Amino acid sequence: MHGGFELWLFAVALGTSMLGGLLGMASGIFIVPILTMFGRIDLHTAIGASLISVIACSCAGAAPFLKNGLTNIRLAILLETATTLGALCGVFLAGFIPTRYLFLIFALVLLLSAQQMVARRKELPRASDRDIGYSAERMPLGMTLMYGAGLISALLGIGSGVLKIPAMDTALRLPIKVSSATSNFMIGVTAAASAGAYFARGDILTPVAAPIALGSVLGAVVGARILMKLHSDKLRMMFVCILMILSAQMMLAAFGINLIGQTP
């Protein structure tokens, strides 16, 4: 693996982590399709590297949210028990599910992400949720959804923030910025539960994961800081377009069709 490719991996992680930070989620949902489609990297290797990126994003992006009082740590620890259990089950299933079905699942998750972004496009851009009184409601439903989020996170190598945020927003009735900040705090633990198993199977390659981890740390810090100050409708819709394009390509890849290059 030459230096130019490692620099490309660093740039991909930097850009995607910054974009993920702007949306209050990790970069895995962007990194996996980019590595597989453009980097010609095996899907399971891409998922392993993405899990490392998710951990880096969570660690780097948590500080600004904690400083501004948006993260509900007690709730995060409680919900993480269900999410971690789902992640461990997902790791077990990932070894038995064929690659084409993982592509199909990923395409559906990307579509769900786009739908959630469209639904949230009319949010007040500068609302300060730390000043809003709230309490978590319907915890059994919330715990069930967290289990499902962990399961999908392990299968696809994403931080599952795209599922946790809507779950906390709709099931637990939390303010949206509190949901985003608490989800960011949780995704690193979920990914860590999955990353150990991927490492044991040899799916985490240091030449791929190392530059991605470095780029993810820097990108997550920048993205989280911008998120505290800006919520652009145009930026959100741009990501919707990106997700739709990636979803279409992953859907085609599930059926053996690759418009960009041959899937590994």
NUDO-545453 format. One record per residue: x, y negated, z negated of N, C-alpha, C in turn. Coordinates in steps of 0.05 Angstrom, whole numbers, plus 5000, padded with zeros to 4 digits. Example, Ala and Ser with C-alpha at 12.3 -4.5 7.8 and 13.67 -1.06 7.14 Angstrom:
// residues 2
526451144844524650904844526450664844/525750454858527350214857525849994843/
***
This chain:
// residues 264
501750245000500050005000501849755000/501549585021503349355024502349115008/504148915005503548684990501248525000/500948515027498848365039496048475031/495848735030493348855022492648804993/494748814976494348744947493448454944/494648274960493847994959490947964968/490148124988487348114997485448214975/486248424961484648524939484348314917/486548174911486447964890484547744899/484647664925482947444935480047534934/479447784941476747884941475647884912/477247974893476347974865475947694855/477747504862477547234854474947104864/474447144889472047024901469447144891/469347404890466847544882466347504852/468447494836468047444807467047164802/468046974817467146704815464246684823/463446814845460646814853458846954833/459847184823458347324803457947164777/460047014769459846844746457846624749/457646514774455646304779452846414776/452446674781449746784779449246924753/451246924735450847044708451047344709/452547464728452847744729455747814738/456548064736459248144744459448164774/461948214783462548204811462148474825/461548694810461448954822459548984845/457348834843455248854864456348754891/458348584890459648484914462048644922/463648724902466248844907466049114921/464249284911464049554922463449554952/461449414962460949424991463249295007/464549084996466748955011469149145013/469849284991472049464992471549705011/469149805011468550035028468249955057/467049725063466549645091468949515104/470349345089472549195101475249305093/475549425069478049525061478449815067/476449955078476550235085477350405061/476450335037477050475013474750665006/475550904997473551104990471550994969/469051074972466950964955467451004925/468351244917468751294889471151144878/473251104895475450934887474650644884/472850554903471850284901470250244876/468650444869466950424844468750414820/470950574819472750574797474050304794/475050184816476249914815474149704806/471749744815469649554809469049554779/469149794766468649814738470849664722/473349674731475449524719474849224722/473849144745473148864750470948774731/468948944727466748874709467748834681/469549004671470648964645472148704643/473748644663475248394664473348144664/471248164680469347944682467947894655/467248114642465848084616467647954595/470148044594472047944574472647644579/473047584605473847304612471547114610/469147204618466847024619465346994593/465947164573464447154548465046904532/467546814533468346594515466646334519/466246244544464645994547461746024537/460546264541457846304532457746314501/459646444488459746454459460146174447/461946024460462445754451459945574451/458245624471455845454474453445584460/453845794445451745914429449446054444/450046144468447946274484447746574480/449946704471449946994469448747084443/446847274444445647394421447147654415/449147634398450947864393449448094380/447748044360446348254346444548414365/443148274382441448404402443048554422/445348444430447048584450448048844439/448848854414449849104402447649314400/445249234394442949424392442349534420/442049354440441349444467443549614479/446049564471448349704483448249994476/447050084454446850364448445350514470/443150404479441650524501443050514527/444350284532445750244558448150434560/449650474538451950644539451150934543/448951024531447951294535447151334564/445851134576445251154605447651164622/449751014615452251004630453651284629/453651414606454851674604453351884621/450751864621449152044638449651984668/450051734674450551654702453251764712/455251754694457851864702457652164708/456152304692455752594696454352644723/452352484730450852524755452452444779/454252244776455752144799457352354813/458352554798459952764810458352954827/455652944825453953134839452353004862/452252744862450652604882452352544906/451552624931453152574955453452274960/455652214974456351934979454151784994/452851925013450851785029448451695012/447851854991445651774974446451544955/449051534948449951304932449751054949/450451074975450150844993447250744994/445450944995442550874997441650744971/442450854948441650734922442750454920/445250414929446550154928444949954945/444150034969442649854986440049764973/438649954959436149884945436649694922/438949734907439649554885440249274896/441649254919442248994931439648854938/437649004949435148874956433748774931/433848934909432648844884434048594874/436648584877438148344869437148094884/436848124910435947904927433147814919/431448004913428747934904428747784878/430447864859430547734833431647444836/433647414854434747144858432646964871/431047064889428946904901426846824880/426247024863424246964842425146754822/427746734818428846544799429746284811/429246244837430446004851429245744841/426945744828425645494819426245434790/428245574778428945514750429845224747/429345114724430544854717433544884716/435044734731437944784733439544714709/438644544691440244464669438844504642/437144704641435744764615437744874595/437544784570439344874549437845064531/438245324538436745534524437645574495/439945474488440845504460439145334441/437545144452435844964435433045064435/432445294447429745404448429445634428/427345614411426845834393425646074407/426546314400425546554414425846794395/424447014401424747264388424347484408/425847704404425647934423423048084418/421648144440419148284438419348554453/417448734448417248984462419849134464/421149184442423749314441423849594453/421749764449421850034461422050014492/420549834504420749804533423449694541/424449504525427049394531429249604529/429149784509431249994506431050184529/428650254538428350434561429550314586/429050054591430249924614433249894612/434249864588437149854584438450124591/437150344584438150604591438350634621/436250554635436250564664438450384676/438950154665440949974674443750104671/444250234649446750364645447150594664/445050744669445150964688446050874716/444750664725445350554752448050434753/448850304731451550184729453750394734/453450624721455450824724455450954751/453050994763452851114789454050934811/453750674808454450484830456850314823/457850324799460250164792459649864790/457249794783456549514780456049454750/456049194744455649124716452749144707/450949194725448049224720446748974708/448148744710446948494701444548424717/444548514742442248454759439748594749/440048814734437848954722437348874693/439548824678439248744650437948474647/438748284664437748014661434748004665/433648124687430748124690429348284668/430648494658429448654637429148494611/431248344604431048184580429247944583/429147844608427447614614424447694613/423747924625420947994628419948174605/421648374597420748564576421048444548/423448324543423948224516423147924513/422547804535421647524535423747334524/426247364533428347194524428646964545/429646734536430346514555432346614575/432246524600433846634621436846604617/437646374606440546334601441546514578/439846554559440546744537440847024548/439047104566439147364579441747394595/442447184610444947194626447447224608/447547054588449847054570450047324555/447847424544447847674529448547904547/447547904572448148114591451148114598/452247874601455147864607456847974584/455847944560457248054536457048354536/454848464546454348754545455648914567/455948794591456748944615459549064612/461248934597463949044594463949304579/462249324558462049564542460849794559/458849734575457649934593459650034613/461149854625463149934645465450094632/466250014608468350164594467550454589/464950494582464050764578464250934603/463950814626464050954651466850984662/468550774657471250764669472950984659/472651064633474251284623473951544638/471451604645470951854660471951824689/471651594701472651554728475751574728/477051474707479951494705480851784702/479351934686480052224682479752384708/477852294725477452434751479452344772/481052144766483052044785481851844805/479551724799478351534818479251254814/480751194793481750924788484650924795/485350794818488050774828489350514820/491550514807492850274797493450074819/494450154843495049954863492549804873/490149924869487649794877486549634853/486449764830485149644807486649414795/489349414796490949204783490448924795/490748894822490248624833487348544830/485548734830482648664827482148564798/483448694779483048604751484148324747/486448264758487647994755485847784768/484947834792483147644806480547614792/479547824780476947814766477047634741/479247654727479547494702479347194709/480947114729481046834737478346744748/477246904766474646834778472446814758/472346994739470146994719470246744701/472746664694472946424677471946174692/472746154717471845924733468845934738/467846164745464946194750463246134726/464046234702462546194678462445894671/464645754674464745474668462945304687/462845384712461145244731458245304725/457645554716454845624710453745454687/455445374668454545214646453644934655/454544854678454044584688452244574712/452044784727450744774753449045014759/446744974771445045184782443945084808/445245144830444445034856442645224870/440245124879438345284894439545374920/441045194933442245264959444345484955/445845474933447845684927446445944923/444245944908442746194902441746314928/440646154946439646254971441846364989/444246244987446446345003447146624994/447046674967447546944957445447144965/442947044967440847214977441447315005/442347135022443147205049445447405049/447447365032449647545030448747825021/447047835001446048094991444348235012/442848095028441248215049442948335070/445048195078446948295098448348555088/449348535063450748765052448849005049/446348945041444449155037443849295064/443549145085443049255111445349435120/447849345116450149505123450349765107/449849745081449949985064447750175071/445450075078443250245087444050405112/445250265131446150395155448350605149/450150525131452350715123451150965111/448950945097447651185085446851385106/446251275130445451455152447651495173/450151435164452451485181452951285202/451751045201452150825220453650605207/455950525219457550305208458150115230/457049865228457449675249460149535247/461449565224464049425220466349605224/466149835214468350025216467450295205/469050495209468350765200468550785170/466350855157466450895128468251125120/469951095100471651315092470051555085/
***
